[in-house]
Amino acid sequence: MTIVFRKSERADIDALLPIQKAAFQEDLAKYDDVETNPACETYEKLAENIRAFHHFTILDDDEIIGALDVRGNDERMHIDKVFISPAYQNKGLGTMSIHFLEEKFPNVKLWTLYTPYLSFRNHHFYEKFGYKKTKETQLSPKLILFKYEK
């Protein structure tokens, strides 16, 4: 594996959208949250996110395998989405992604993110990087989000 992170381009959307949908499909089924789940994001919304925010495409050689979407500045940077193709999960790419973000934005004072309350693997994953749970937000009858900060 030769992993590269680069700024996302509009041309990446056709490859990224199915990966994003696959990566978040399990959460969509579990929480039935069609309003905010990234599996329901449209081509136009992803294009807007690429244009407006810090959006990075993850490649293995020339194959697009995922992306990172972060928003903010040195005062506060919010990790909105990290998604990796299910075929590439559990291979250390999440860890590489967090390291990439922290190296890309070394002056950030506060990192934040939200993750579903039943995503125990996500909780463990972010906690190993020093994130602490600071808040719970009920988004829908089935979905509670945990806010993490570092």
Residue pairs with C-beta under 8 A, 6 or more apart in sequence:
1 60
1 91
2 60
2 61
3 58
3 59
3 60
3 93
3 96
4 58
4 59
5 56
5 57
5 58
5 59
5 68
5 97
5 100
5 104
6 56
6 57
6 59
7 55
7 56
7 57
8 16
8 50
8 55
8 56
8 57
8 67
9 50
9 57
10 47
10 50
10 51
12 50
12 57
12 64
12 67
13 43
13 46
13 47
13 50
15 64
16 46
16 57
16 64
16 66
16 67
17 41
17 43
17 46
19 64
19 65
19 66
19 67
19 83
19 84
19 85
20 38
20 39
20 41
20 46
20 67
20 81
20 83
21 38
21 39
21 41
22 39
22 85
22 86
23 38
23 39
23 66
23 83
23 84
23 85
23 86
23 89
24 37
24 38
24 39
24 83
25 39
27 33
27 37
27 39
27 116
27 119
28 34
28 37
28 39
28 40
30 116
30 118
30 142
31 37
31 116
31 140
31 142
31 143
32 140
32 142
33 139
33 140
33 142
33 143
34 40
35 140
36 139
38 81
38 83
49 55
49 69
49 80
53 69
53 70
53 71
53 80
54 68
54 69
54 70
54 71
54 104
54 105
55 67
55 68
55 69
55 70
56 67
56 68
56 100
56 104
57 64
57 66
57 67
58 64
58 65
58 66
58 67
58 68
58 84
58 93
58 97
59 65
60 88
65 84
65 85
65 87
65 88
65 93
66 82
66 83
66 84
66 85
66 88
66 93
66 97
67 81
67 82
67 83
68 79
68 81
68 82
68 97
68 100
68 101
69 79
69 80
69 81
69 82
70 77
70 78
70 79
70 80
70 101
70 105
71 77
71 78
71 80
72 78
72 108
73 108
74 105
74 107
74 108
74 109
75 108
75 109
75 110
76 108
76 109
76 110
76 111
76 112
77 101
77 105
77 108
77 110
77 111
77 112
78 111
78 112
78 113
79 101
79 111
79 112
79 113
80 113
82 94
82 97
82 98
84 93
84 94
84 97
94 125
98 129
102 108
110 149
110 150
111 131
111 149
111 150
112 147
112 148
112 149
112 150
113 126
113 131
113 147
113 148
114 137
114 145
114 146
114 147
114 148
115 122
115 123
115 126
115 145
115 146
115 148
116 122
116 143
116 144
116 145
116 146
117 136
117 143
117 144
117 145
117 146
123 133
123 146
126 148
126 150
127 148
129 150
130 150
131 148
131 149
131 150
132 148
132 149
132 150
133 146
133 147
133 148
134 147
134 148
134 149
135 146
135 147
136 144
136 145
136 146
136 147
137 144
137 145
137 147
138 144
139 145
